[in-house]
Amino acid sequence: MEEPLKHVVYMLRCKDGSLYTGYTNNLQKRIAMHESGKGAKYTRGRGPFQIVFLERFETKEEAMQQEYRIKQLNRSSKEKLINSYAEGHDER
C-alpha cells in the first residue's frame, strides 16, 4: 500500500497552460474537487489538470510555508522547480 501523503504542496498545469499551486492533506480528493469544478475558484473551467510538482511534509506549517514560497516565485522560477522535480521523478 502506498505511503500516506500527509501534508502536500502541489502544482497543477491547467489546460490553458497556467499553473496553480495548492496545499492539501488528501491529494486524491483535492484533485477530484478541482476536476469537478468545486476546487479553488481559479481552477474552475481550467481542467483537465496535470500534476507537475508534488512535495510532502510532516507538518501542515511546513507545507503552508512552502506553498507561500512557491506562490511568490515568478513563472520562470516555477518552471525550473517543475523541471527539477520531473528529472527526479522520471518513471521511464
C-alpha positions in Angstrom: 0.0 0.0 0.0 1.2 3.5 -0.8 2.6 5.7 1.9 0.1 8.4 3.0 0.9 11.8 1.6 0.5 13.6 4.9 0.7 17.3 4.0 1.3 18.0 0.4 2.1 21.1 -1.7 1.3 20.5 -5.4 1.3 22.4 -8.6 -1.1 21.8 -11.4 -0.7 22.7 -15.1 -4.2 23.8 -16.3 -5.4 23.1 -19.9 -4.7 26.8 -20.7 -1.1 26.3 -19.6 -1.4 28.3 -16.4 -0.1 27.0 -13.1 -1.9 26.6 -9.8 -0.2 25.9 -6.5 -2.1 24.4 -3.6 -1.9 22.6 -0.3 -3.8 19.5 0.8 -3.7 16.6 3.2 -5.7 14.5 0.8 -4.4 14.8 -2.8 -6.8 12.4 -4.5 -9.8 14.2 -3.0 -8.5 17.6 -3.8 -7.7 16.8 -7.4 -11.2 15.4 -7.8 -12.6 18.6 -6.4 -10.6 20.6 -8.9 -11.7 18.4 -11.8 -15.4 18.7 -10.7 -15.2 22.5 -10.6 -15.6 22.6 -6.8 -11.9 23.2 -6.0 -10.3 26.6 -6.0 -12.1 29.4 -7.8 -9.0 29.9 -10.0 -9.2 26.3 -11.4 -12.9 26.3 -12.3 -13.2 25.8 -16.0 -9.4 25.3 -16.5 -9.3 21.5 -16.3 -8.2 18.9 -17.1 -5.1 19.3 -15.0 -1.7 17.7 -14.9 0.1 17.3 -11.6 3.6 18.8 -12.4 5.0 19.1 -8.9 4.4 17.4 -5.5 6.2 17.8 -2.2 5.4 16.1 1.1 5.8 17.5 4.6 5.5 16.2 8.1 3.6 19.2 9.3 0.9 21.5 7.9 3.0 24.5 8.9 6.0 23.4 6.8 3.7 22.7 3.8 1.9 26.0 4.1 5.3 27.9 4.2 6.5 26.1 1.1 3.2 26.8 -0.7 3.6 30.5 0.1 7.3 30.5 -1.1 6.3 28.9 -4.4 3.4 31.3 -4.9 5.9 34.2 -4.6 8.1 32.8 -7.4 7.8 34.2 -11.0 6.8 31.9 -13.8 10.3 31.1 -14.9 11.3 30.0 -11.4 8.2 27.8 -11.1 9.1 26.1 -14.4 12.6 25.5 -13.1 11.2 23.9 -10.0 8.8 21.8 -12.1 11.7 20.7 -14.4 13.9 19.8 -11.4 11.0 17.8 -9.9 10.4 16.0 -13.2 14.0 15.0 -13.6 14.0 13.5 -10.1 10.8 11.5 -10.7 11.3 10.2 -14.2 9.3 6.9 -14.5 10.9 5.6 -17.7 
